[in-house]
Amino acid sequence: MLVDMTSSARKLLDEVLALPEGERIEIASEILASVDGPPDADWEAAWSTELDRRADAARKRGEPASDWTAARARILANLGRP
């Protein structure tokens, strides 16, 4: 429970929570970015390298690729969301 929240912050939160999921995600992303500090210049290149490494490893194991719709559905199911 958010007991230290001001009434104006609570009102804003209630309004944000009433928005569609996509808009809530955008707002949450912007808020997180505002407290995350300066961007890491090497992050994107490092993450791209890691994704390539994981994809190559999966291909070598013969794992079939999933399309985004199926992968998203599995992720949401694991999180207990529809």
Residue frames as qw, qx, qy, qz and C-alpha x, y, z in Angstrom:
[[0.000, 0.888, 0.459, 0.000, 0.00, 0.00, 0.00],
 [0.413, 0.414, 0.004, 0.811, 1.23, 3.46, -0.85],
 [0.377, -0.744, -0.494, 0.246, 0.70, 5.21, 2.48],
 [0.367, -0.503, 0.008, 0.783, 3.14, 8.12, 1.96],
 [0.261, 0.359, 0.556, 0.703, 1.49, 9.30, -1.25],
 [0.131, 0.210, 0.184, -0.951, -0.04, 12.79, -1.34],
 [0.511, 0.500, 0.588, -0.378, -3.69, 13.12, -2.27],
 [0.453, 0.725, -0.213, -0.474, -2.78, 14.72, -5.61],
 [0.079, 0.428, -0.874, -0.215, -0.36, 11.86, -6.39],
 [0.360, 0.162, 0.893, -0.215, -3.04, 9.31, -5.41],
 [0.535, 0.639, 0.271, -0.482, -5.57, 11.06, -7.68],
 [0.333, 0.666, -0.535, -0.399, -3.06, 11.03, -10.55],
 [0.118, -0.224, 0.967, 0.039, -2.33, 7.34, -9.96],
 [0.484, 0.371, 0.712, -0.348, -6.05, 6.52, -9.98],
 [0.513, 0.714, -0.036, -0.475, -6.44, 8.39, -13.28],
 [0.185, 0.561, -0.758, -0.275, -3.45, 6.61, -14.82],
 [0.273, -0.048, 0.954, -0.113, -4.72, 3.21, -13.68],
 [0.562, 0.517, 0.483, -0.429, -8.00, 3.90, -15.49],
 [0.341, 0.654, -0.433, -0.518, -6.18, 4.31, -18.83],
 [0.946, 0.267, -0.130, -0.127, -5.87, 1.50, -21.38],
 [0.884, -0.317, 0.177, 0.294, -2.96, -0.89, -20.84],
 [0.683, 0.425, 0.127, 0.580, -0.85, 0.49, -23.69],
 [0.011, 0.845, -0.045, 0.533, -1.02, 4.03, -22.33],
 [0.703, -0.693, 0.141, -0.072, -0.21, 2.82, -18.80],
 [0.891, -0.032, 0.148, 0.429, 2.84, 1.01, -20.16],
 [0.439, 0.645, 0.047, 0.624, 4.02, 4.15, -21.96],
 [0.303, -0.856, 0.096, -0.407, 3.60, 6.25, -18.81],
 [0.854, -0.485, 0.156, 0.100, 5.34, 3.64, -16.63],
 [0.808, 0.242, 0.100, 0.527, 8.21, 3.49, -19.10],
 [0.201, 0.766, -0.028, 0.611, 8.63, 7.26, -19.05],
 [0.553, -0.782, 0.132, -0.255, 8.51, 7.39, -15.24],
 [0.916, -0.256, 0.149, 0.271, 11.10, 4.62, -14.94],
 [0.652, 0.462, 0.063, 0.598, 13.34, 6.35, -17.48],
 [0.059, -0.871, 0.041, -0.486, 13.13, 9.56, -15.47],
 [0.611, -0.710, 0.306, -0.168, 14.64, 7.90, -12.37],
 [0.979, 0.079, 0.067, 0.178, 16.99, 5.48, -14.09],
 [0.443, -0.635, 0.326, 0.542, 19.86, 7.89, -14.56],
 [0.296, 0.660, -0.423, -0.546, 21.72, 8.61, -17.77],
 [0.945, 0.274, -0.008, -0.178, 21.48, 6.01, -20.52],
 [0.647, -0.413, 0.555, 0.320, 24.33, 3.53, -20.83],
 [0.352, 0.671, -0.398, -0.518, 25.96, 4.20, -24.19],
 [0.126, 0.334, -0.913, -0.200, 26.99, 0.56, -24.60],
 [0.546, 0.082, 0.683, -0.478, 23.70, -1.00, -23.49],
 [0.748, 0.477, 0.037, -0.460, 22.07, -1.31, -26.90],
 [0.498, 0.563, -0.650, -0.116, 25.12, -2.90, -28.53],
 [0.109, -0.286, 0.901, -0.306, 25.64, -5.27, -25.59],
 [0.628, 0.192, 0.558, -0.507, 22.00, -6.34, -25.58],
 [0.711, 0.543, -0.225, -0.386, 21.99, -6.84, -29.35],
 [0.291, 0.486, -0.823, 0.036, 25.08, -9.07, -29.03],
 [0.320, -0.099, 0.839, -0.430, 23.40, -11.05, -26.25],
 [0.728, 0.354, 0.261, -0.526, 20.21, -11.51, -28.30],
 [0.615, 0.556, -0.505, -0.239, 22.25, -12.75, -31.25],
 [0.055, 0.376, -0.899, 0.217, 24.11, -15.17, -28.97],
 [0.510, 0.077, 0.696, -0.501, 20.86, -16.55, -27.54],
 [0.744, 0.473, -0.002, -0.471, 19.25, -16.88, -30.97],
 [0.457, 0.538, -0.701, -0.103, 22.30, -18.72, -32.32],
 [0.147, -0.229, 0.902, -0.336, 22.32, -21.08, -29.33],
 [0.653, 0.241, 0.480, -0.534, 18.61, -21.83, -29.79],
 [0.698, 0.542, -0.292, -0.365, 19.11, -22.51, -33.51],
 [0.256, 0.473, -0.841, 0.061, 22.01, -24.86, -32.75],
 [0.316, -0.033, 0.851, -0.418, 19.77, -26.77, -30.32],
 [0.076, -0.231, -0.846, -0.474, 17.12, -27.01, -33.04],
 [0.083, 0.509, 0.631, -0.579, 14.55, -24.99, -31.12],
 [0.216, 0.613, 0.572, 0.501, 11.81, -23.59, -33.34],
 [0.066, 0.065, -0.131, 0.987, 11.27, -19.83, -33.25],
 [0.046, 0.629, 0.730, -0.262, 8.02, -18.49, -31.83],
 [0.113, 0.609, 0.301, 0.724, 6.09, -15.63, -33.33],
 [0.014, 0.245, -0.378, 0.893, 5.53, -12.62, -31.08],
 [0.637, -0.316, -0.145, -0.688, 1.81, -13.31, -30.54],
 [0.876, -0.185, -0.446, -0.010, 2.48, -16.81, -29.19],
 [0.528, 0.117, -0.489, 0.684, 5.48, -15.67, -27.13],
 [0.187, -0.333, 0.192, -0.904, 3.52, -12.76, -25.62],
 [0.767, -0.326, -0.260, -0.487, 0.62, -15.05, -24.74],
 [0.812, -0.103, -0.502, 0.279, 3.00, -17.43, -22.92],
 [0.288, 0.218, -0.389, 0.848, 4.63, -14.57, -21.05],
 [0.417, -0.347, 0.047, -0.839, 1.30, -13.11, -19.96],
 [0.849, -0.261, -0.391, -0.240, 0.04, -16.56, -18.93],
 [0.677, 0.004, -0.518, 0.523, 3.17, -17.03, -16.80],
 [0.055, 0.195, -0.299, 0.933, 2.47, -13.67, -15.20],
 [0.038, 0.437, 0.829, -0.347, -1.13, -14.72, -14.53],
 [0.255, 0.495, 0.059, -0.829, -2.61, -12.16, -16.93],
 [0.693, 0.493, 0.517, -0.096, -4.99, -12.71, -19.86]]
